[in-house]
Amino acid sequence: MSVLYLALQEGPRGLELPSLDFAYLGTRGIVGITMLIHMFFAQIFVGFVIGSPLLQAWGMRKGNAYMQRLSHGLDRFNVLTFSLGATFAGMFLVLIVGLYPRVTSALFTHFFWFFPTLAMGVMVLTLLLLYVYHYRTQRRSIVAGLGAAFFILVWQAILTGVDTFMVTGGGAGEQTVQSGGDLTFSSLGEALGSIFNPMFIPLDLHRTFGNLSWPAFAVAAWAGFRYRWAKSADDKAFYDWAGSMGVMWGTIFLLLQPFAGFAIAYTMKAAYQPNMPMAQGTGGPYDRLVGSGPGADSWTSNLLYINLLMVVGLFVLSSVAMYMGAMRHPERSGRLPIRFFGLLAAVAGLYSISPIADWPFLYMRYIMILIMVLATLGTVISYVRARRTFVYGSPGGGYRAILMLLGTFAVLVSLNMGFMKSNSRLPYTIYGEPQYKVNSEKPITQEQIKPQS
């Protein structure tokens, strides 16, 4: 009761806990790992919520039994794993409330009308519609599935707004979250203004494309793994087809990722102003991300280059997968465009991350990345056209190994992006707000706990 009294009397300022000594990980480490595990399931969940009803509708229209079977598989995976992802989400909330009470109370009161109020309502609607979609087989269930897909994207947008606010501090010099005083809710307009910060739209688009790309690559990896234990000829043909479908859709949305990624970096740089409050020896989030200015000494300044390596690896592996998958084409001439564009994309991508990428001039790296994207687009177009003549059921072992490696890479890239983005705002939990530090400041004293007479 005394702690509750303190919370009501002192507000967020009086609830600063000491840093807990988690072995090897620290406070940030245990919170970050919990969140990344949740994001692993959450990204797949969002992708499958969108993909399942679309495949179901497309399969019914085309009379394609494989599409309908894959649709039911995606839906079943979500039903079986949703509670696991939600458990880690609950663990994450417990950790941030317990370890970072000041920043948690500030965010909850500032964004109250969006999160938790509107966001939780949207999630309830999503789950209700998913139950309708899961238990009904009539055509109307597809409408429920598409409704669930719409609401899960609304949920994603709300959380992205809060997330980007924490990275940018709400924009150039904006000081919205108060450091103390009574726990009062911000107005709807103030919360909406903080959500629509400069980084919001690029990151929301990036996450939407990513949540349609990484889960598709996961389907390809799953299909490559499951093929080994398939018994019947129909099962073997289905898993081979599902692997091809996963590569195709994963690569299509992967093509959009670099453009949204560059937009995120640009808006992150534009949102930072030198006159914003900052800790001694640190720069803005963009400085920490790329290793420029005061943030150049941080070991995390290499994360962006590591992420570039992994993204190029995804492009190269997807091109190799389509290149090897083209062996199904019954005519040699039909394989040539896929192989040409795939080889060009792989060479351009590898050049862009090589030590000589800045030769013969500075912007050669970016030119090669653009060539890689355009060549991959040519590969996808050629692959989609050729798939009509593919004969499924006998993929090679090397091809299936590439599918599993591709899915693994996709998971690592998505998790690294989450860590890289969140780590860029260090030492703040809300960037530009010195009163909200990543590490807890000091313990509550016995005098603070005692109610004042």
DODREN-971829 format. One line per 3 residues: number of its first residue (from 1); their letters; for each residue x, y, z of C-alpha. Coordinates in Angstrom, 2 decimals. Last residue first. Layout:
<recs>
NUM	A	X:Y:Z  ... $
</recs>
This chain:
<recs>
453	SQP	1.63:12.59:7.40  3.95:11.54:4.62  3.69:7.88:3.70 $
450	KIQ	6.95:5.94:4.28  8.38:4.65:0.99  10.52:7.72:0.36 $
447	EQT	12.15:7.53:3.79  13.01:3.87:3.24  14.94:4.85:0.13 $
444	IPK	13.96:3.95:-3.41  16.98:2.85:-5.38  18.98:4.99:-7.80 $
441	ESN	19.41:5.57:-11.51  18.00:2.75:-13.58  19.83:2.14:-16.84 $
438	VKY	18.43:3.23:-20.20  17.86:6.73:-18.86  14.60:8.64:-18.78 $
435	QPE	15.30:12.01:-17.09  17.69:12.91:-19.92  14.83:13.00:-22.49 $
432	GYI	16.48:13.41:-25.90  15.73:9.81:-26.88  13.15:7.98:-24.81 $
429	TYP	14.84:4.95:-23.20  17.96:7.08:-23.26  21.64:6.15:-23.35 $
426	LRS	21.17:4.77:-26.03  18.77:5.72:-28.86  20.53:3.65:-31.53 $
423	NSK	20.10:0.46:-29.49  16.42:0.26:-30.40  17.06:0.41:-34.16 $
420	MFG	19.99:-2.00:-34.16  18.23:-4.53:-31.93  15.13:-4.60:-34.13 $
417	MNL	17.18:-4.76:-37.33  19.25:-7.61:-35.89  16.08:-9.60:-35.20 $
414	SVL	14.82:-9.17:-38.77  18.20:-10.02:-40.30  18.64:-13.13:-38.14 $
411	VAF	15.19:-14.45:-39.05  15.76:-13.89:-42.78  19.14:-15.59:-42.60 $
408	TGL	17.58:-18.71:-41.10  14.93:-18.80:-43.83  17.56:-18.47:-46.56 $
405	LML	19.71:-21.20:-45.01  16.71:-23.54:-45.01  15.94:-22.75:-48.65 $
402	IAR	19.59:-23.10:-49.66  19.71:-26.56:-48.05  16.60:-27.52:-50.04 $
399	YGG	18.35:-26.52:-53.28  21.47:-28.46:-52.37  19.41:-31.58:-51.66 $
396	GPS	17.72:-31.46:-55.06  13.99:-30.89:-55.49  11.93:-33.81:-56.88 $
393	GYV	8.18:-33.21:-56.53  7.25:-30.25:-58.66  7.10:-29.85:-62.45 $
390	FTR	7.46:-26.19:-63.39  5.64:-24.91:-66.48  3.64:-22.13:-64.86 $
387	RAR	6.65:-21.28:-62.71  8.46:-19.78:-65.74  6.57:-16.48:-65.70 $
384	VYS	7.09:-16.04:-61.97  10.80:-16.88:-62.30  11.39:-14.41:-65.12 $
381	IVT	9.68:-11.63:-63.17  11.56:-12.59:-59.98  14.94:-12.66:-61.72 $
378	GLT	14.33:-9.29:-63.34  13.44:-7.85:-59.93  16.63:-9.41:-58.58 $
375	ALV	18.54:-7.59:-61.31  16.88:-4.32:-60.30  17.73:-4.82:-56.61 $
372	MIL	21.33:-5.86:-57.32  21.80:-2.96:-59.74  20.57:-0.59:-57.01 $
369	IMI	23.01:-2.14:-54.53  25.78:-1.75:-57.13  24.96:1.93:-57.55 $
366	YRM	24.98:2.35:-53.79  28.46:0.87:-53.48  29.73:2.90:-56.45 $
363	YLF	28.86:6.12:-54.64  32.42:6.95:-53.60  34.22:6.46:-56.92 $
360	PWD	36.19:3.76:-58.80  36.09:2.04:-56.34  34.04:2.47:-53.16 $
357	AIP	33.05:-1.25:-53.12  36.69:-2.35:-53.13  36.52:-3.97:-49.67 $
354	SIS	33.47:-6.02:-50.80  29.93:-5.35:-49.60  28.62:-3.81:-52.84 $
351	YLG	30.62:-6.27:-54.96  28.79:-9.23:-53.40  25.44:-7.67:-54.24 $
348	AVA	26.42:-6.87:-57.82  27.69:-10.43:-58.39  24.58:-12.03:-56.86 $
345	ALL	22.18:-9.79:-58.79  23.98:-10.48:-62.09  23.92:-14.24:-61.46 $
342	GFF	20.20:-14.16:-60.70  19.49:-12.00:-63.75  21.30:-14.41:-66.08 $
339	RIP	20.08:-17.60:-64.41  16.45:-16.57:-64.48  16.74:-15.37:-68.08 $
336	LRG	18.40:-18.70:-69.15  16.02:-21.18:-67.55  13.30:-20.92:-70.19 $
333	SRE	15.80:-21.67:-72.96  16.67:-25.00:-71.33  13.11:-26.21:-71.57 $
330	PHR	11.33:-28.39:-68.98  11.74:-25.79:-66.22  12.40:-27.63:-62.96 $
327	MAG	16.05:-26.57:-63.09  14.80:-23.02:-62.45  14.81:-23.83:-58.75 $
324	MYM	18.60:-23.57:-58.70  18.54:-19.99:-60.04  15.50:-19.14:-57.90 $
321	AVS	17.35:-20.30:-54.78  20.58:-18.59:-55.89  18.72:-15.31:-56.38 $
318	SLV	17.12:-15.67:-52.93  20.53:-16.46:-51.45  22.14:-13.39:-53.04 $
315	FLG	19.32:-11.06:-51.96  19.36:-12.45:-48.42  23.15:-12.18:-48.23 $
312	VVM	22.86:-8.56:-49.37  20.56:-8.04:-46.38  23.06:-9.78:-44.09 $
309	LLN	26.02:-7.71:-45.20  23.98:-4.52:-44.95  22.99:-5.50:-41.39 $
306	IYL	26.63:-5.94:-40.48  27.32:-2.50:-41.96  24.52:-1.01:-39.86 $
303	LNS	25.68:-2.85:-36.75  29.23:-1.50:-36.96  28.33:1.65:-35.01 $
300	TWS	27.42:-0.70:-32.17  31.04:-0.72:-31.04  30.58:2.95:-30.10 $
297	DAG	33.51:5.25:-30.82  31.77:7.02:-33.71  28.86:8.24:-31.59 $
294	PGS	30.27:11.75:-31.16  30.25:12.31:-34.93  29.73:9.30:-37.17 $
291	GVL	29.43:5.61:-36.34  26.47:4.78:-38.61  23.81:3.89:-36.06 $
288	RDY	25.22:5.83:-33.13  25.33:8.97:-35.23  21.78:8.34:-36.49 $
285	PGG	20.46:8.09:-32.93  22.01:11.47:-32.08  25.44:11.97:-30.58 $
282	TGQ	26.98:10.81:-27.35  29.96:12.09:-25.33  28.02:13.78:-22.52 $
279	AMP	24.38:12.78:-22.47  21.98:14.60:-24.71  19.50:17.46:-24.56 $
276	MNP	18.45:18.54:-28.08  20.45:21.45:-29.49  22.16:19.27:-32.09 $
273	QYA	18.79:18.35:-33.69  17.91:14.79:-34.61  14.75:14.16:-36.62 $
270	AKM	16.53:14.59:-39.97  19.02:11.80:-39.19  16.28:9.39:-38.19 $
267	TYA	14.32:10.48:-41.26  17.25:9.56:-43.51  17.96:6.24:-41.80 $
264	IAF	14.29:5.23:-42.04  14.10:6.30:-45.71  17.17:4.17:-46.49 $
261	GAF	15.43:1.18:-44.94  12.17:1.82:-46.82  14.08:1.77:-50.11 $
258	PQL	16.14:-1.29:-49.10  13.01:-3.27:-48.08  10.95:-3.02:-51.25 $
255	LLF	12.75:-5.83:-53.10  12.36:-8.07:-50.05  8.61:-7.98:-50.66 $
252	ITG	8.97:-9.78:-54.00  11.76:-12.00:-52.65  9.62:-13.45:-49.86 $
249	WMV	6.75:-14.00:-52.25  8.83:-16.00:-54.74  10.92:-17.89:-52.20 $
246	GMS	7.84:-18.93:-50.23  6.00:-20.08:-53.36  8.95:-22.22:-54.47 $
243	GAW	9.19:-23.83:-51.04  5.43:-24.42:-51.03  5.65:-26.14:-54.46 $
240	DYF	8.36:-28.53:-53.23  6.35:-29.17:-50.08  3.24:-29.90:-52.15 $
237	AKD	5.02:-32.15:-54.68  6.51:-34.23:-51.87  3.12:-34.50:-50.19 $
234	DAS	1.49:-35.60:-53.47  4.19:-38.23:-54.10  3.50:-39.73:-50.69 $
231	KAW	6.01:-40.09:-47.89  7.24:-36.62:-46.94  9.94:-36.81:-44.26 $
228	RYR	12.68:-35.04:-46.25  10.20:-32.54:-47.69  9.56:-31.10:-44.22 $
225	FGA	12.88:-29.23:-44.07  12.61:-27.61:-47.51  8.99:-26.71:-46.79 $
222	WAA	9.92:-25.15:-43.44  12.70:-23.11:-45.08  10.32:-21.86:-47.81 $
219	VAF	7.66:-21.03:-45.21  10.27:-19.10:-43.21  11.12:-17.18:-46.39 $
216	APW	7.45:-16.20:-46.57  7.53:-15.24:-42.87  10.50:-12.89:-43.54 $
213	SLN	8.86:-11.17:-46.55  5.31:-10.24:-45.52  6.34:-9.06:-42.07 $
210	GFT	9.25:-7.22:-43.68  7.04:-5.31:-46.10  4.76:-4.25:-43.25 $
207	RHL	7.73:-3.50:-40.99  9.37:-1.27:-43.59  6.07:0.51:-44.26 $
204	DLP	5.66:1.18:-40.53  9.30:2.28:-40.30  9.02:4.73:-43.20 $
201	IFM	5.70:6.17:-41.91  6.77:6.68:-38.28  10.28:8.16:-38.58 $
198	PNF	9.29:11.83:-38.86  6.87:11.70:-35.88  3.20:10.91:-36.43 $
195	ISG	2.88:9.01:-33.15  3.85:12.06:-31.10  1.23:14.19:-32.81 $
192	LAE	-1.38:11.51:-32.18  -0.57:11.53:-28.47  -0.87:15.31:-28.29 $
189	GLS	-4.13:15.29:-30.24  -5.72:12.59:-28.06  -4.89:14.60:-24.96 $
186	SFT	-2.21:13.43:-22.55  -3.36:11.45:-19.55  -2.43:12.63:-16.07 $
183	LDG	-0.17:10.90:-13.54  0.66:13.89:-11.34  4.08:15.50:-11.34 $
180	GSQ	7.28:14.20:-12.88  9.41:13.98:-15.97  6.83:15.11:-18.51 $
177	VTQ	6.61:13.51:-21.92  6.21:16.05:-24.70  9.57:17.68:-25.27 $
174	EGA	9.87:18.10:-29.03  13.32:19.31:-30.08  13.09:17.95:-33.59 $
171	GGG	10.85:14.90:-33.51  8.95:12.80:-31.02  11.95:11.81:-28.93 $
168	TVM	13.38:10.23:-32.07  13.88:6.65:-30.91  11.14:6.53:-28.23 $
165	FTD	8.69:8.23:-30.61  9.56:5.60:-33.21  8.44:2.83:-30.84 $
162	VGT	5.21:4.56:-29.81  4.26:5.09:-33.46  5.31:1.56:-34.38 $
159	LIA	3.05:0.20:-31.63  0.08:2.05:-33.13  0.93:0.99:-36.70 $
156	QWV	1.28:-2.68:-35.73  -2.14:-2.68:-34.06  -3.66:-1.10:-37.19 $
153	LIF	-1.93:-3.80:-39.26  -3.45:-6.44:-36.98  -6.84:-4.83:-37.59 $
150	FAA	-6.63:-5.14:-41.37  -5.43:-8.76:-41.30  -8.26:-9.66:-38.91 $
147	GLG	-10.74:-8.14:-41.36  -9.16:-10.16:-44.18  -9.67:-13.32:-42.14 $
144	AVI	-13.28:-12.40:-41.37  -13.92:-11.83:-45.08  -12.30:-15.20:-45.82 $
141	SRR	-14.71:-16.79:-43.33  -17.60:-15.66:-45.54  -16.56:-18.20:-48.18 $
138	QTR	-17.51:-21.05:-45.92  -14.98:-23.02:-43.90  -15.68:-21.61:-40.47 $
135	YHY	-13.65:-22.38:-37.36  -10.38:-20.60:-38.15  -11.84:-17.48:-39.79 $
132	VYL	-14.36:-16.93:-37.01  -11.61:-17.42:-34.41  -9.38:-15.03:-36.35 $
129	LLL	-12.17:-12.44:-36.34  -12.38:-12.60:-32.55  -8.59:-12.41:-32.23 $
126	TLV	-8.32:-9.32:-34.42  -11.24:-7.61:-32.67  -9.54:-8.16:-29.31 $
123	MVG	-6.26:-6.81:-30.74  -8.01:-3.64:-31.99  -9.54:-3.04:-28.57 $
120	MAL	-6.12:-3.52:-27.00  -4.59:-0.97:-29.35  -7.35:1.59:-28.82 $
117	TPF	-7.01:1.68:-25.01  -3.43:0.48:-24.25  -1.99:2.20:-26.18 $
114	FWF	-3.84:4.68:-28.36  -5.88:6.68:-25.84  -3.21:6.12:-23.16 $
111	FHT	-0.28:7.33:-25.27  1.03:9.89:-22.74  -0.15:7.96:-19.69 $
108	FLA	1.28:4.64:-20.83  4.51:6.20:-22.06  5.18:8.09:-18.82 $
105	STV	4.22:5.12:-16.65  6.61:2.89:-18.59  9.43:5.47:-18.53 $
102	RPY	9.24:5.82:-14.77  8.69:2.13:-14.02  11.78:0.88:-15.91 $
99	LGV	12.72:-2.39:-14.19  9.34:-3.56:-12.90  7.10:-2.10:-15.59 $
96	ILV	9.67:-2.96:-18.27  10.00:-6.53:-17.02  6.29:-7.20:-16.57 $
93	LFM	5.57:-5.84:-20.05  8.26:-8.07:-21.57  6.93:-11.14:-19.74 $
90	GAF	3.47:-10.40:-21.16  4.90:-10.17:-24.68  6.80:-13.40:-24.01 $
87	TAG	3.53:-15.11:-23.11  1.79:-13.62:-26.16  4.36:-15.25:-28.44 $
84	LSF	3.78:-18.62:-26.78  -0.01:-18.18:-26.79  0.01:-17.46:-30.51 $
81	TLV	1.99:-20.61:-31.35  -0.65:-23.28:-32.01  -3.34:-21.01:-33.48 $
78	NFR	-0.80:-19.18:-35.65  0.60:-22.47:-37.00  -2.92:-23.67:-37.80 $
75	DLG	-3.62:-20.52:-39.85  -0.41:-20.93:-41.83  -1.18:-24.61:-42.48 $
72	HSL	-4.76:-23.84:-43.53  -3.45:-21.37:-46.10  -0.86:-23.88:-47.32 $
69	RQM	-3.62:-26.43:-47.94  -5.77:-23.82:-49.72  -2.89:-22.83:-51.95 $
66	YAN	-2.07:-26.46:-52.70  -5.70:-27.22:-53.63  -5.70:-24.62:-56.42 $
63	GKR	-9.24:-24.08:-57.73  -8.17:-20.68:-59.05  -10.78:-18.67:-57.15 $
60	MGW	-10.73:-20.93:-54.11  -6.91:-20.87:-53.99  -6.78:-17.09:-54.33 $
57	AQL	-9.27:-16.61:-51.49  -7.44:-19.09:-49.24  -4.04:-17.66:-50.16 $
54	LPS	-5.25:-14.16:-49.26  -6.88:-15.48:-46.08  -3.58:-17.08:-44.94 $
51	GIV	-1.13:-14.34:-45.98  -2.33:-11.50:-43.76  -2.60:-13.49:-40.52 $
48	FGV	0.53:-15.41:-41.59  2.64:-12.28:-41.88  1.37:-10.87:-38.57 $
45	FIQ	2.00:-14.14:-36.73  5.46:-14.57:-38.28  6.42:-11.10:-37.11 $
42	AFF	4.93:-11.69:-33.64  6.69:-15.04:-33.12  10.18:-13.64:-33.66 $
39	MHI	9.14:-10.35:-32.04  8.40:-12.13:-28.76  11.84:-13.70:-28.76 $
36	LMT	13.33:-10.27:-29.50  11.40:-8.72:-26.60  12.66:-11.25:-24.08 $
33	IGV	16.21:-10.86:-25.35  16.01:-7.08:-25.06  14.62:-7.08:-21.51 $
30	IGR	17.29:-9.54:-20.30  20.06:-7.60:-22.03  19.00:-4.15:-20.92 $
27	TGL	18.99:-5.18:-17.26  22.38:-6.89:-17.41  23.23:-9.84:-19.62 $
24	YAF	26.39:-11.42:-18.18  24.72:-12.18:-14.82  21.65:-10.04:-14.21 $
21	DLS	22.61:-7.38:-11.66  19.50:-5.33:-11.10  19.83:-1.58:-11.64 $
18	PLE	18.07:0.21:-8.79  14.41:1.24:-9.05  13.09:4.70:-9.88 $
15	LGR	9.49:5.19:-8.84  9.32:8.68:-7.29  9.56:10.62:-10.53 $
12	PGE	6.74:8.69:-12.25  4.07:10.16:-10.02  4.98:11.32:-6.50 $
9	QLA	1.66:11.09:-4.68  -0.09:8.33:-6.60  3.03:6.20:-6.98 $
6	LYL	4.02:6.76:-3.35  0.61:5.67:-2.12  0.87:2.55:-4.25 $
3	VSM	4.30:1.86:-2.73  2.87:2.38:0.76  0.00:0.00:0.00 $
</recs>
